[in-house]
Amino acid sequence: MNLSVCEAKESRLSLIKRCLRQPLLHFLVAGFALFVLYGGLHRSTVNQDPQRIEITPEVVQRIAISWLARWQRPASEQQLQALIDDYVKEEILYREALKLGLDKDDTIIRRRLAQKMDFLAEDVASLREPAPGALEAWYNQHQDQYAPPPLATFHHVFFALDKRGADAQVQAQAALKGLTDRNSGEGDAFMFKSAYTEQSQDQVARVFGSKFAVSLFQQTPGRWVGPVESGFGWHLVWIDTLAKPPAPAFETVAQQVKSDWLSEQRSESKRANFDALKARYEVVVMMPASAADVAAIQTERP
């Protein structure tokens, strides 16, 4: 009998734990907390008389804390009074704007409120701590983004544009046919080096230009390729190696991994919460009869 009771308790406990892990529940709890907080602050200035504004001690404290967080020092009496005056001005203008319906059909306000809902979902995700081993597992799945860039070791034969003019590419193409091994080939003097060891794509781009660098790192090592264009002319290139260094040890990038993991969690939280919210709605889109109607509407807009 006691065993059955224990099993029932464990089953209920397991169910509760599964529920607590649901992102939608986290979102709703955080939303409720925000609602309670906002409600308390909002009641500090809004009361039964719409023409009366009450600045309660709670509001004054919030204003003072906001100043302290921004400037890292307490506000003086004069500064605090000026902040309260600004708050009253904002509250008056806010109420008058609502009376005029300025919040209706306003794209900026709609977008801002939608962003706040996204921020709420992100905040919920930020509260989570990764389970033991979760970061290591995530790192193992995303090692490529932490690995150093590939490195190229190569040398080249140069055909100068300022010396050969429009014939530089044609002459480079003709010379390519006569190259038999990595040590063959003669060209023009190059203002930098003729051979480079373990250069990243960015390093190659700084010398030869981005177009040359992109083309170089798309080639297969162990043969002559080209002609490849740079800002100086045309090049025939022999690539010895395109080596990809190993990914760093997890311990050396653990902080960056956690930051990236949290970023992914925030994105997933936003997506999951939006999907849950969208499921509550029936979305009906009634398009104009034709694309011409859409174009006509856009043309008529001032």
C-alpha positions in Angstrom: 0.0 0.0 0.0 2.8 2.4 1.0 4.6 1.5 -2.2 1.5 2.5 -4.3 1.3 5.8 -2.5 5.0 6.5 -3.1 4.6 5.6 -6.8 1.6 8.0 -7.1 3.6 10.8 -5.5 6.5 10.2 -7.8 4.2 10.2 -10.8 2.7 13.5 -9.8 6.1 15.0 -9.1 7.3 13.9 -12.5 4.3 15.4 -14.2 4.9 18.7 -12.3 8.5 18.8 -13.4 7.5 18.2 -17.0 5.0 21.1 -16.8 7.6 23.4 -15.3 9.9 22.8 -18.2 7.3 24.0 -20.7 8.4 27.4 -22.3 4.8 28.5 -22.6 4.3 28.2 -18.9 7.5 30.2 -18.3 6.1 32.9 -20.7 2.7 33.0 -19.0 4.3 33.2 -15.5 6.6 36.0 -16.6 3.7 37.8 -18.3 1.6 37.6 -15.2 4.5 39.0 -13.1 4.9 41.9 -15.6 1.1 42.5 -15.5 1.1 42.7 -11.7 4.1 45.0 -11.7 2.7 47.2 -14.4 -0.7 47.2 -12.7 0.8 48.3 -9.4 2.8 51.1 -11.1 -0.1 52.1 -13.3 -2.4 52.4 -10.3 0.1 54.8 -8.8 -0.8 57.5 -11.3 -4.3 56.4 -12.5 -7.3 56.5 -10.1 -11.0 57.0 -10.2 -10.6 60.6 -11.3 -9.1 60.7 -14.9 -8.1 64.4 -14.3 -6.1 63.5 -11.2 -2.5 62.3 -11.2 -1.1 60.8 -8.0 2.7 60.3 -7.8 3.0 57.7 -5.0 6.2 56.8 -3.1 6.5 53.7 -5.2 6.7 55.8 -8.4 9.2 58.2 -6.8 11.3 55.2 -5.8 11.2 53.7 -9.3 12.2 57.1 -10.8 15.1 57.4 -8.3 16.3 53.8 -9.0 16.2 54.4 -12.8 18.4 57.5 -12.3 20.8 55.6 -10.1 21.0 52.7 -12.5 21.9 55.0 -15.4 24.3 57.5 -13.7 25.6 55.3 -10.8 24.9 58.0 -8.2 21.8 59.2 -6.3 19.8 62.1 -7.7 19.9 65.4 -5.8 16.7 66.9 -4.5 16.6 69.3 -7.5 17.3 66.5 -10.0 14.6 64.2 -8.4 12.1 67.0 -8.6 13.0 67.6 -12.3 12.6 63.9 -13.0 9.1 63.9 -11.3 8.1 66.9 -13.3 9.2 65.1 -16.5 7.2 62.0 -15.4 4.1 64.2 -14.8 4.5 65.8 -18.2 4.8 62.4 -19.9 1.8 61.1 -18.1 -0.4 64.1 -19.1 0.7 63.9 -22.7 0.1 60.1 -22.6 -3.4 60.4 -21.3 -4.3 63.2 -23.8 -2.9 61.1 -26.7 -5.1 58.2 -25.6 -8.1 60.5 -25.5 -7.4 61.5 -29.1 -6.9 57.9 -30.1 -3.4 58.4 -31.3 -2.5 54.9 -30.2 -4.9 53.4 -32.8 -3.6 52.2 -36.1 -0.1 53.5 -35.4 2.5 51.3 -37.0 5.3 52.4 -34.6 3.2 51.7 -31.5 2.1 48.3 -32.9 5.7 47.4 -33.7 6.9 48.6 -30.3 4.3 46.5 -28.4 5.1 43.4 -30.5 8.8 43.9 -29.7 7.9 44.1 -26.0 6.2 40.7 -26.3 9.4 39.3 -28.0 11.6 40.8 -25.2 9.4 39.1 -22.6 9.9 35.8 -24.2 13.7 36.4 -24.5 13.8 37.4 -20.8 12.2 34.1 -19.9 14.8 32.2 -21.9 17.6 34.2 -20.2 16.5 32.9 -16.8 17.3 29.3 -17.8 20.6 27.7 -16.8 21.9 25.0 -19.0 21.6 21.4 -17.6 24.9 19.6 -16.8 26.6 18.6 -20.0 24.2 20.7 -22.2 26.8 23.2 -23.2 29.4 20.5 -24.1 26.8 18.7 -26.2 25.8 22.0 -27.9 29.4 22.8 -28.6 30.0 19.4 -30.1 27.2 20.0 -32.6 28.5 23.5 -33.5 32.3 23.0 -33.5 32.7 24.5 -37.0 31.7 28.0 -35.9 34.5 28.0 -33.2 37.2 26.4 -35.4 39.9 28.8 -36.7 39.6 29.7 -40.4 41.3 27.4 -43.0 44.8 28.4 -43.9 46.3 28.4 -47.4 49.9 27.7 -48.4 50.5 28.7 -52.0 52.8 30.4 -54.5 51.9 32.2 -57.7 53.1 33.4 -61.1 52.1 37.0 -61.8 51.1 38.7 -65.1 51.0 42.4 -64.5 48.2 44.4 -65.9 50.2 47.7 -66.1 52.9 45.9 -68.1 50.9 43.6 -70.4 47.6 45.5 -70.6 44.6 43.8 -72.0 46.8 40.8 -73.0 47.6 39.9 -69.4 44.8 37.4 -69.0 45.3 35.8 -72.4 49.0 35.4 -71.8 48.4 33.9 -68.4 46.0 31.4 -69.9 48.6 30.4 -72.5 51.3 30.0 -69.8 49.0 27.7 -67.8 49.2 25.1 -70.5 53.0 24.9 -70.2 53.1 24.4 -66.4 54.1 20.8 -65.5 54.9 20.9 -61.8 54.8 23.2 -58.8 58.2 24.7 -59.5 57.7 25.6 -63.1 56.5 28.9 -64.5 57.9 32.4 -64.8 56.1 35.7 -64.8 56.5 39.3 -63.8 57.9 40.7 -60.6 55.3 41.1 -57.9 55.5 44.0 -55.4 54.8 41.6 -52.5 55.9 38.0 -52.0 55.6 35.2 -54.6 55.0 32.5 -51.9 52.8 32.5 -48.8 52.5 30.1 -45.9 49.4 29.4 -43.8 47.4 32.5 -44.7 43.8 32.9 -43.8 41.2 34.1 -46.3 41.2 37.6 -44.7 45.0 37.8 -44.9 45.0 36.8 -48.6 42.3 39.4 -49.2 44.3 42.2 -47.7 47.0 41.6 -50.3 45.2 40.3 -53.4 41.6 41.5 -52.8 38.5 39.7 -51.7 37.7 38.3 -55.2 41.1 36.6 -55.4 40.8 35.2 -51.9 37.3 33.8 -52.3 38.4 32.0 -55.6 41.6 30.7 -54.0 39.8 29.0 -51.1 37.4 27.3 -53.5 40.2 25.5 -55.3 41.7 22.0 -54.9 45.3 21.8 -53.6 48.1 20.1 -55.5 47.7 21.7 -59.0 47.9 24.9 -60.9 44.8 27.0 -61.1 43.9 30.2 -62.8 44.2 32.7 -64.2 42.9 34.3 -61.0 42.3 38.1 -61.1 43.5 40.5 -58.5 43.8 44.3 -58.4 47.3 44.0 -59.8 46.6 41.7 -62.8 46.3 38.0 -63.3 47.9 35.1 -61.4 48.5 31.4 -61.9 48.4 29.8 -58.4 49.8 26.5 -57.1 48.1 25.6 -53.8 50.2 23.3 -51.6 47.6 23.0 -48.8 44.3 24.3 -47.6 44.5 23.2 -44.0 41.6 23.5 -41.5 42.9 23.8 -38.0 41.2 21.8 -35.3 38.4 23.3 -33.1 39.6 24.6 -29.8 39.1 22.7 -26.5 35.6 23.4 -25.0 37.2 24.9 -21.8 38.9 27.7 -23.8 35.6 28.9 -25.4 33.1 27.9 -22.7 31.9 31.5 -22.0 31.3 32.2 -25.7 29.5 28.8 -26.0 27.2 29.7 -23.2 26.4 33.1 -24.7 25.7 31.5 -28.1 23.6 28.8 -26.4 21.5 31.5 -24.6 21.0 33.4 -27.8 19.7 30.2 -29.5 17.4 29.6 -26.5 16.0 33.1 -26.7 15.3 32.6 -30.4 13.6 29.3 -29.8 11.6 30.7 -26.9 10.3 33.5 -29.1 9.4 31.1 -31.8 7.7 28.6 -29.5 5.7 31.3 -27.7 4.6 32.9 -30.9 3.5 29.6 -32.3 1.5 29.0 -29.1 -0.1 32.4 -29.3 -0.8 32.1 -33.0 -2.7 28.8 -32.4 -5.3 30.8 -30.5 -6.2 32.8 -33.6 -7.9 32.1 -36.9 -6.0 34.1 -39.5 -7.9 35.0 -42.7 -6.1 36.9 -45.4 -8.2 38.3 -48.2 -5.9 39.4 -51.0 -6.9 41.8 -53.8 -8.3 40.2 -56.9 -5.1 40.6 -58.9 -1.5 41.8 -58.7 -2.6 44.8 -60.8 -4.9 45.8 -58.0 -2.1 45.7 -55.5 0.1 47.8 -57.8 -2.6 50.3 -58.3 -3.1 50.7 -54.6 0.6 51.3 -54.1 0.7 53.8 -56.9 -2.2 55.8 -55.5 -0.6 56.1 -52.0 0.9 59.6 -51.4 
